[in-house]
Amino acid sequence: MNRIAYMVIRNIFHAPVWFYRVWKYGKDEDSHTEQERYDYLRQLVKKINKTGRVTLEIYGVENLPEKNGFVMFPNHQGLFDALALIEASPKPFGAVIKKEAANIILVKQVIRLLHGLSLDRQDTRNAMMVIKQITEEVNNGRNYVIFPEGTRSRKGNEILEFKAGTFKCAVNAKCPIVPVALINSFRPFDISSIKKETVQVHFLEPILYKQYMGMKTLEIAHLVHDKIQEEINKFK
């Protein structure tokens, strides 16, 4: 948390303008394209990460499908994950977050800018509605990021089991699945230090529908989990 305070102090004079523009871009009547909104947010995140003394090493951007309409599934290490993914991905995406975080100031505005969704993990009907909406949007060419662990791992670069249900939207949309390996993304905010940190983001080869067609969601979850853990193990 020391780094979060450090980031706030370093950007204190810019923060009001940034917050206003993020809020404005997230309004329903905003006329900017999704790419324009995302590009603004991405440049903002790059500045924040730089002033926070966090460097990203980004691998496999060429693995992102040329055609939009895919879902990225990264491991979940901590609060910095979102900043890492936004800086790393040149392609815009929506995000799914838990309902409890949906009304936190700034998180709320960023999710609205990304046209993301909140999920009530205790409400099965809500979960089904979210899956249906993501499926429809991905079929219409939007990209999404979903954390299949459901909660952050507190074991560093060791990932938790993936929840099979998180892959239903990809299966329904018959879209490419992009595994994403985050390495040391827990360090910037979990370690009580503001020393320089390096976070790695690895976009792995997409798994096309024809490759997972006929597989159960549990089998897909194990497949994606193992690909990400194998990639992380290479850099331990």
Salt bridges, closest charged atoms under 4 A:
ASP28 OD1 - ARG112 NH2 3.73
GLU29 OE2 - LYS27 NZ 3.59
ASP30 OD1 - HIS32 ND1 2.98
GLU34 OE2 - ARG142 NH2 2.58
ASP81 OD2 - HIS76 ND1 2.62
GLU100 OE2 - ARG121 NH2 3.58
ASP120 OD2 - LYS99 NZ 3.75
GLU137 OE1 - ARG142 NH1 2.61
ASP190 OD2 - ARG152 NH2 2.31
GLU197 OE1 - ARG187 NE 2.88
ASP226 OD1 - HIS225 ND1 3.14
GLU231 OE2 - HIS202 ND1 3.06
GLU231 OE1 - LYS234 NZ 3.27
